[in-house]
Amino acid sequence: MKLNNILLSLTSLDASNCKLTNVGITALIRGLKGSTKLVSLSIESNNIDASGFEIISTATTLSNLIHLNIQNNNGGDEGMK
């Protein structure tokens, strides 16, 4: 099975503590493009800041999420807008 097919079939992904930063979260969002099954995403403790949170909030790929864990990142008040 190709990696893209695996990503598209995921219902849950825990990428906590992976040192993603904004660059990594952008790549992750691109990799999940076309996914309609992902309902749970944990990206805790990845040094994602307000810009990364903006990328997440505008990603149509994540429109089916029921659970999103963004704890212990660097979004601050600006990232929560």
N, C-alpha and C positions, 0 to 999 in steps of 0.2 A: 504494500500500500504506500502510495506517495505521501510525503510529509504534508502537502497541501490538503490531501483528502483526510488525513488524520486531524489536522487543525480544524477543518470544516465540520468534523463529526463530534468535536468536543462539546460536552455540556457543562464542564467545570474545569477551571484552570487555576492552579495555585502557583504563582510566580513570585512569591514572597521571598525577600532576602536574596534577590538575584542581581543586585547592583545594576538595575535596568537604566536608571536616569531617564531623562526626556528622550534621548536618542533611542534607547531600547524600547520604551513604550511606543514610540512612533513605529518602530520596526514590528513590534508585536501586533499593533493595530492593523498594519498593512498585511501581515501574515494571516490575520483572522478575517480579512475582507471576504465577504460572501457567506460568512458563518451566520446561521440562523438558529443554531441549537444552543449556543453558549448562554447559560443563565446564571453562572456564578464565576466571578473573577476576583482573585485575591492578589493584590500587588503591594502588599504591606512592606514597609522598610526597604524602599528602592531608590531613595533620594530623588524622588520626582517633585518638581516645584510647580508653581502656579501655571507656567506655560504647558507643562505636561498634563496637568489637570484639564486645561482647556482643550488639549488634543483629545483626551478621553471623553470629555463632555460633548464634543461635536462628532464623535465617531458613530456613524450610523450602524457600523458593525456590532456595536454593543447595545443596540436598541432593545434587545430581548432580556437584558440582565435583570435579575431579581435581587441578586446579592453582589455588592461591590465593596471590597475591603481595601481602603486606601490609608489605613492607619500608619503612623510613624513615617510619614514622608515630609517634605518641606514646602507644602502648598501654602501654609499660613492662611490668614484671612482672605488674601487675594485669590487664592486657589479655590476657596469655597464659594465664590460668587457665581 
